[in-house]
Amino acid sequence: MNCLICWTEMTGPYRGYWFACPRCGFLASSLTPSIGEERSHGAIDETRRRLALDDLRHLNFERVLDTLEAFRTSPPARLLDVGCAHGWFLQAASRRGYLATGLEPDPLIADQARQDGLSVTTGFFPQDLPDPAVFDVISFHDVFEHLPSPREAAAACFHRLSPGGLLVLVLPSTQGALFRLARLFSRLGLHGPLDRMWQRGFPSPHLSYFHPAALEAMLQPRGFREIHRGTLPSFTRKGLWQRLRYDRRSSRLVCAVQWLALSLLGSIQGLLPADISFQIFIREQEATSSGS
């Protein structure tokens, strides 16, 4: 496997599924997604997952929208949220006046979002978008790392954004304290935390693990210029137990230990390297790469 950022041959596989670029630090996996298939809900309690993430999503999405408005992307801008899940971001953006629509690959979750009154199309990005829909903002919240071809997705974003449109990427970072700790545990023979960080065994596992500089390096030649780089909290104590338990395979004892450790870390989370990066890129007039 070659690195999609710098084309260096990656080392690995480690644990049989993930690879590392020795030059730029990008990570990738060979895990197989099953989202949208009949068996895809076997590992996850979706009701518990929705409750677990509700408060964190609302907190982070308000921060994202505040930042967007600081860049004069004000309503009624056309906004697409890719992998919108239950529509948390669509709801928050719609309340502020955005013309918000979502794309969600899981048919059951997409149908539930529509029942809640949201504009959601079932399908994958970009092939299932209505043609020739163009947007002022395209957002990926914990979604970009799940895509099988980030380079092709970046090229599609360029063509689906209006000139001067904004690309919002919120995703886990290899520089985060929890991710680094999970890698350390894995080297010591405790593989569970790192497998969970990769979402191994989930219907939509992580296929890439970026850090902010690597993401910028991939997007710059594809017509994007970074205009904001920040971080967001990766967890809150409220909902943490449900979050650990929405994996039906997890044991109560292991979850209890993890809950205690994360609860203690939560008090100093702001002092540690953040596990979630938040970057905004503006679409330039022309791309310097085909995105292949």
Secondary structure, DSSP 8 states (H G I E B T S, - for coil): -B-TTT--B-EEEETTTEEE-TTT--EEE-----TTSGGGGSSB-HHHHHHHHHHHHHHHHHHHHHHHHHTT--TT-EEEEET-TT-HHHHHHHHTT-EEEEEES-HHHHHHHHHTT--EEES-TTTTS-TT--EEEEEEES-GGG-S-HHHHHHHHHHHEEEEEEEEEEEEBTTSHHHHHHHHHHHTT--HHHHHHTTTTSSS---EEB-HHHHHHHHGGGTEEEEEEEEE-S--STTHHHHHHSBTT--HHHHHHHHHHHHHHHTTGGGS--SEEEEEEEE-S--SS---
